[in-house]
Amino acid sequence: MPEAKANKGAATDGADDGSTADGASGPARPRRRQARGEARIAQLLRAAADVFCTSGYTASSTNAIAREAGVSPGTLYQFFPNKEAIAVELGDRLLDRWRDTYGAAFAQSHTELPLDGMLDAVLDPLIAFNCENPAFSVLMHGSEIPGQITEAHDTLHATMLTRVESVLADYLPDVPAPQIHRIAEMAFMVFKAGLDLIMAHEGEERAAYVQELKTMMFRYLDPLVGDDALGSAPQAPIDTP
């Protein structure tokens, strides 16, 4: 498993610091070795994210990742046996952050907001996460990505769709469940398509596409929700790079 490999590598890396393996100096040294190892893993994963975004997963190599991280291939192999192990570890960490992000985005309190406010509260953190972590999109959608990453993503996708249905059901209490499901799927696909366009641009153009996505979502849902939850069309406050 990549995690086991990483832990083994962490101990090896710490030994380079002059720490003794027999622990004669007490528990401080093992903790320092572990901290150094975690820092090295984080460094390698940041480098991998940059390389995957620049070259794509398939064209990337461990040598390129090591070069980007400023370490030797031998140092990289102390922590990860191959590119797939790096991708799995990076994918796991990004998925954990994504779970936290969508959990906060779909907070129950957001269903008490007017439609425009709800769209801001839900879409802003989801868009910001993807803009800040472009490697997430690379690892979740590539054809050569390790299977456990895509399986975990598919499970998360299904969970998110269920949460979208739940939010819509609060706004549309009289709409039958099958129709709620169709509306949720349509809204989710619109979001994914809009996100691809947002990610393809930067600066003011990116902000403009965020606004277009919100406007599209609002105009689709507005006639369904009714007058009670209406507000002005949502704005795009995200200051994206």
SVG drawing of the C-alpha trace seen along z (x, -y; Angstrom):
<svg xmlns="http://www.w3.org/2000/svg" viewBox="-47 -41 71 43">
<polyline fill="none" stroke="black" stroke-width="0.4" points="0.0,0.0 1.3,-3.6 0.7,-4.6 2.8,-1.8 5.5,-2.7 5.3,-6.3 5.7,-5.5 8.7,-3.3 10.2,-6.1 9.6,-8.6 11.8,-6.7 14.5,-6.3 14.5,-10.0 14.7,-11.0 17.8,-8.8 19.6,-11.1 19.4,-13.7 21.8,-11.8 19.1,-10.4 20.0,-7.0 17.9,-3.9 18.2,-2.5 16.2,-5.3 18.8,-5.9 18.1,-9.5 14.5,-9.1 11.2,-9.6 12.0,-13.1 14.1,-11.6 11.5,-9.2 9.0,-12.1 11.4,-14.3 12.0,-11.5 8.3,-11.2 7.8,-14.9 10.7,-15.1 9.2,-12.2 5.7,-13.8 7.2,-17.0 9.0,-15.1 5.8,-13.3 4.0,-16.6 6.8,-18.0 6.6,-15.1 2.8,-15.3 2.9,-19.0 5.5,-18.3 3.3,-15.4 0.3,-17.7 2.2,-20.3 3.6,-17.7 0.2,-16.0 -1.4,-19.3 1.3,-20.3 1.9,-17.0 -1.2,-14.9 -1.1,-11.8 -0.2,-9.4 2.8,-11.4 4.1,-12.1 7.0,-10.1 8.6,-9.6 11.8,-11.2 9.8,-14.3 8.2,-14.4 11.5,-14.0 13.0,-16.8 10.1,-19.1 10.5,-18.3 14.2,-19.0 15.2,-15.5 16.8,-12.4 14.7,-9.6 16.2,-7.4 14.7,-9.7 11.3,-9.5 11.5,-5.7 12.1,-5.7 8.4,-6.9 6.6,-5.7 7.4,-2.6 5.9,-4.1 3.8,-6.8 0.6,-5.0 1.3,-4.9 1.9,-8.7 -1.4,-9.3 -3.3,-7.1 -1.9,-9.0 -2.5,-12.4 -6.0,-11.4 -6.9,-10.1 -5.8,-13.4 -7.6,-15.5 -10.8,-13.4 -10.6,-13.9 -10.4,-17.7 -13.3,-17.5 -15.5,-15.7 -14.9,-18.4 -15.6,-21.1 -18.9,-19.6 -20.0,-18.8 -19.6,-22.5 -21.2,-23.6 -24.3,-21.5 -24.8,-22.6 -28.4,-22.2 -28.6,-25.9 -28.2,-26.8 -31.6,-25.5 -33.1,-28.4 -31.6,-30.9 -33.3,-32.5 -32.4,-30.7 -29.7,-33.2 -28.1,-33.0 -28.2,-29.2 -26.5,-29.1 -23.7,-31.4 -23.3,-29.3 -23.1,-26.0 -21.3,-26.9 -18.6,-29.3 -16.7,-26.7 -17.0,-24.0 -15.6,-26.2 -12.9,-27.6 -11.7,-24.1 -11.4,-23.1 -9.6,-26.3 -7.1,-25.9 -6.6,-22.2 -6.4,-21.7 -4.8,-18.3 -8.1,-17.1 -9.8,-17.3 -6.8,-15.6 -6.9,-12.7 -10.6,-12.3 -11.2,-12.2 -8.2,-10.8 -8.6,-7.5 -5.4,-6.0 -6.0,-6.9 -5.7,-4.0 -9.0,-2.3 -9.3,-2.9 -9.3,-6.7 -12.1,-6.6 -14.1,-4.2 -13.8,-6.6 -14.8,-9.5 -17.8,-7.7 -19.0,-6.9 -18.5,-10.6 -20.3,-11.7 -23.3,-9.6 -23.3,-11.0 -23.2,-14.5 -26.1,-13.9 -28.1,-12.6 -27.3,-15.7 -28.4,-17.9 -31.7,-16.1 -32.1,-16.7 -31.5,-20.4 -33.9,-20.7 -36.6,-18.7 -36.5,-21.4 -37.1,-24.0 -39.7,-21.9 -41.6,-20.0 -44.6,-19.3 -42.6,-18.0 -42.5,-14.2 -39.3,-12.4 -38.6,-11.2 -38.9,-14.8 -36.6,-16.0 -34.0,-13.4 -34.2,-14.6 -33.8,-18.3 -30.9,-17.3 -29.1,-15.4 -29.7,-18.3 -28.4,-20.9 -25.4,-18.7 -24.4,-18.2 -24.8,-22.0 -22.4,-22.6 -19.8,-20.1 -19.9,-21.6 -19.7,-25.1 -16.8,-24.1 -14.8,-22.8 -15.2,-26.3 -14.3,-28.1 -11.1,-26.0 -10.1,-26.7 -9.9,-30.5 -8.1,-32.7 -8.5,-36.1 -11.4,-38.3 -12.5,-35.8 -12.8,-33.0 -14.9,-35.3 -17.1,-36.1 -17.7,-32.4 -18.5,-31.8 -21.2,-34.5 -22.5,-32.9 -22.8,-29.5 -24.6,-31.0 -27.0,-32.9 -27.7,-29.7 -28.4,-27.7 -30.6,-30.5 -32.7,-30.9 -33.2,-27.1 -34.3,-26.7 -36.1,-30.1 -39.3,-29.1 -39.5,-25.9 -39.0,-27.3 -41.6,-30.0 -41.9,-33.6 -41.3,-32.8 -37.6,-32.0 -36.7,-34.5 -33.9,-37.0 -31.8,-38.8 -29.5,-36.8 -26.5,-35.6 -23.2,-37.3 -19.7,-35.9 -17.7,-37.1 -14.9,-34.5 -11.5,-36.1 -10.0,-33.4 -6.4,-33.4"/>
</svg>
